[in-house]
Amino acid sequence: MANESKIQEYLDALEQEKIMIETHFANMERLLMDNPKLDQQRAFGLLSNFNTLNIQYEQLCNDMITFIKIFKGNDEQEIRLYKTEELIELLEKAVGQI
C-alpha cells in the first residue's frame, strides 16, 4: 500500500508540473490576444519561451504516459493535453507582423 501511495504522489507531482506549463501557455495566449502588435523583442521572447516550454511539456506528457502504462496499466488513467494550435497561430501572426 505504501508503494501505491508513492506512485500516486509521483503522478500528482508530474500533474502539478504539467498544470504549471499549461498555465504559462494560457498566459501567453492571453498576452498575445490582448497585445496583437508586439515589438520584435517581445515577440521573439515569447516564441523562444514557447519553444522551450513546448519541449518540456511534450517530454513531461510522454514520461507521464510511460509511467502510467508501467505502474497503473494501459486503461487506468487518461492524460488531458493542452491544445497549442491557437497559441502557435498567435505566435506566428505576431512574428509575421515584424
C-alpha positions, 0 to 999 in steps of 0.5 A: 500500500505504501508503494501505491501511495508513492506512485500516486504522489509521483503522478500528482507531482508530474500533474502539478508540473504539467498544470504549471506549463499549461498555465504559462501557455494560457498566459501567453495566449492571453498576452498575445490576444490582448497585445496583437502588435508586439515589438520584435523583442517581445515577440521573439521572447515569447516564441523562444519561451514557447519553444522551450516550454513546448519541449518540456511539456511534450517530454513531461506528457510522454514520461507521464504516459510511460509511467502510467502504462508501467505502474497503473496499466494501459486503461487506468488513467487518461492524460488531458493535453493542452491544445497549442494550435491557437497559441502557435497561430498567435505566435506566428501572426505576431512574428509575421507582423515584424 
